[in-house]
Amino acid sequence: MKQKIGFIGIGVMGKSMCTNIMKDGYEMYIYTRTKTTAEDLLKTGAVWCDSPKLVAEKSDVIFAIVGFPKDVEDVFLGKNGVLEGVSKGDIIVDMTTSEPTLAQKIYTEAKKKGVSSLDAPVSGGDVGAKNGTLAIMIGGDKDAYEQVLPLFSLMGKNIAYMGKAGAGQHTKMSNQILIAGTMIGVVESLLYAYKAGNDLQEVINVIGSGAAGCWSINNLGPRIVKGNFDPGFFIKHFVKDMGIALQEANLMNLSLPGLALVYQFYKAAIAVGFENLGTHGLYKVFAMINGVNL
């Protein structure tokens, strides 16, 4: 008999991730703060629950992907949270990019109830979520990871067990640090090409297939060209991630001046009202700095 699955957080990423699990015939119980965002899933057979606790009561494996560490803490540890509704032997999985220390706290509290906890943040944006090709980096007990692996395989293609609780989140911080530096290169490169009078898509076609090629230029570059700054991943969430990385680096007595610089540019994006744009909306900030009218 297939496990009953719970899913909390039906946003840009979560909706597609949940859909891909349901396509494989799993019984699905869901909760999100705004029920209207879940209407499509409800029409295709998902069952609505009024709280994370109720999701946990009805499910064997409970996934969550929400916005900020405070949301994660509320969902798992708060009143009417997941840990109030779990049963011994259940597995809880946080796929939010969150704090490694919080992942360890949830793991410890789950163990007290005989429940396994995995931190499993993802990378790949809305496209990866929709296509089931996310990179998933996982921390926690390996036996729990192996039990959930068939479900992870419905959501992602590059799935890696990284070690003890918190290791998945630490890996995601490395990912976000790399993306932050790369994004500066993408927007400056395209802004330079724009000012030089080049056809931006042609530039992407050439440099995206050479040594400068990367996911950001090949996937987000064309969106910039079309003036499409809709979020595959929100600027406000990226700022949260960079803040966590800088906080963790400070605890390790590690200096990351490149990340600190990019963080300030993204804070500027929020200051001018771009918090709900996709991360490639940084292009608009650099255009403003240089007096370029898009």
HURABEL-V676448 format. One record per helix or strand of 3 or more residues. SS is the DSSP state (H for helix, E for strand). FROM is the first residue (numbers start at 1). TO is the last residue. Records with the same first field share a line. If there is no record, write none. Layout:
BEGIN
SS: FROM-TO ; FROM-TO
END
This chain:
BEGIN
E: 4-8 ; 27-31 ; 61-64 ; 91-94 ; 116-119 ; 134-139 ; 156-163
H: 14-22 ; 35-43 ; 52-58 ; 69-77 ; 82-84 ; 100-112 ; 125-131 ; 142-155 ; 167-196 ; 200-207 ; 215-226 ; 235-251 ; 257-271 ; 279-289
END
